[in-house]
Amino acid sequence: MTPHVAAPAVRPPLDLARLRADFPILQRSVHGKPLVYLDNAATTQKPRAVLDAIAAYYATINANVHRGVHELSERATEAYEGSRERVRAFFNAASTREIVFTRNATEGINLVAHAFARPLLAPGDTILVSAMEHHSNIVPWQIVCEAAGATLTVAPIDDRGELMLEEFERRLTPRTRLVAMTHMSNALGTITPAREIVRLAHARGIAVLLDASQAAYHMRVDVQALGCDFLVATGHKLYGPTGIGVLYGREARLEAMPPFLGGGDMISSVSFERSTWNVLPYKFEAGTPNIEGAIGLHAALDYIDEVGFDAIEAHERGLLAYTTRALEGIPGIRLIGTARDKGSILSFVMDGVHPHDVGTIVDREGVAIRTGHHCAQPVMERFGVPATARASIAMYNTRDEIDALARALLKVREVFG
Ligand SMILES: Cc1ncc(COP(=O)(O)O)c(C=O)c1O
């Protein structure tokens, strides 16, 4: 018998040249320079597999879903529902009944705000968020709080951009009905202690929604391990198409909730006197869904898993450290968001230069970064800046690209003295 030799646990590093060849847009140039795409927190680029899956859907099986008995409709339904199963497996949900397709993360949060929180809220109740939320995890709660006479409360962050856990815990009161928290901040890169947040809230019987819009394309997000009640993600950041998002909800929670939008597909029967609702998850999917979006998302999740989160995380962690050192080496740059547990997002300001000017000048060098408040104005306020420049890294970025960013930032320095 040959002795069993354990396979090495560490996967080989990414073959970046091969990987980049999968993304057609990365081959183009901008202003005569090779494109350096570092705006991944806004949206990621799409591998050819996603583009092909969408084209093949329209070329071969385009039909409406859940309706016809004809071949094309059955095939389209299979593909659409196949994507739901793919999403279930990706997030390790217990059942496809817990996976609702939405337009994006924002719609998922609005769904929970109106169908879960609003009926629950009474005057004096609170919903707790953190000080580093995207606007889409603030405004829907404000709307329902205002309608119910409830209050939105905010757990503060420290100077590194880390959640102050004791302060968070102090704000969990007998009147708190829901915690809505980012899993990774789009403005700071902070990864929040999501399991601990769920544990603390559940110990008091409070439901938790996690916004995994950023986390989900950088690391494995497992809803059962996290234990959350709701979780949202958005397809276009997961290397998939725009217009498709995911709401995970625990079955018992979703079952107890009324519909959010009314229309076709979400009903079981309709009369002018009374309508009844379809079973989960269809109760929450009114109207013709984004079939091509679901199919494109399926291909995107396949692609991510083929590359593997071990390899993605190791690569992005290395590049985050490399980029941090590069930015720290440029005179006058200050990083905003230096959490110990941080994803590959780097927000920064440069002394004496407006972030908009930084973005415009580096764009002329072919480097795409984001500038502005990143839909997180309260974060900007917390750090006393009107805006930041933000470089955000995805699986296909390289050290050469970070060097190009650094050279472009030195040009900005030269221009502004
Ligand atoms: C943390 C976070 N939450 C929510 C969203 C909203 O995503 P979408 O606009 O796709 O709904 C974003 C998008 O930037 C985000 O970064």
The ligand as an SDF file (V2000), in Angstrom:
LIG
                    3D

 16 16  0  0  0  0  0  0  0  0999 V2000
  -21.6310   48.1670    0.0230 C   0  0  0  0  0  0  0  0  0  0  0  0
  -22.6300   48.3940   -1.0880 C   0  0  0  0  0  0  0  0  0  0  0  0
  -23.9250   48.2200   -0.8230 N   0  0  0  0  0  0  0  0  0  0  0  0
  -24.8530   48.3830   -1.7740 C   0  0  0  0  0  0  0  0  0  0  0  0
  -24.5140   48.7660   -3.0460 C   0  0  0  0  0  0  0  0  0  0  0  0
  -25.5930   48.9410   -4.0520 C   0  0  0  0  0  0  0  0  0  0  0  0
  -25.4540   48.0920   -5.1330 O   0  0  0  0  0  0  0  0  0  0  0  0
  -26.4800   48.2430   -6.3550 P   0  0  0  0  0  0  0  0  0  0  0  0
  -26.3460   49.6620   -6.8190 O   0  0  0  0  0  0  0  0  0  0  0  0
  -26.0230   47.2620   -7.3640 O   0  0  0  0  0  0  0  0  0  0  0  0
  -27.8250   47.9650   -5.7980 O   0  0  0  0  0  0  0  0  0  0  0  0
  -23.1850   48.9940   -3.3570 C   0  0  0  0  0  0  0  0  0  0  0  0
  -22.7750   49.4660   -4.6990 C   0  0  0  0  0  0  0  0  0  0  0  0
  -21.8500   50.2060   -4.8610 O   0  0  0  0  0  0  0  0  0  0  0  0
  -22.2040   48.7920   -2.3540 C   0  0  0  0  0  0  0  0  0  0  0  0
  -20.9180   48.9840   -2.5940 O   0  0  0  0  0  0  0  0  0  0  0  0
  1  2  1  0
  2  3  1  0
  2 15  2  0
  3  4  2  0
  4  5  1  0
  5  6  1  0
  5 12  2  0
  6  7  1  0
  7  8  1  0
  8  9  2  0
  8 10  1  0
  8 11  1  0
 12 13  1  0
 12 15  1  0
 13 14  2  0
 15 16  1  0
M  END
$$$$
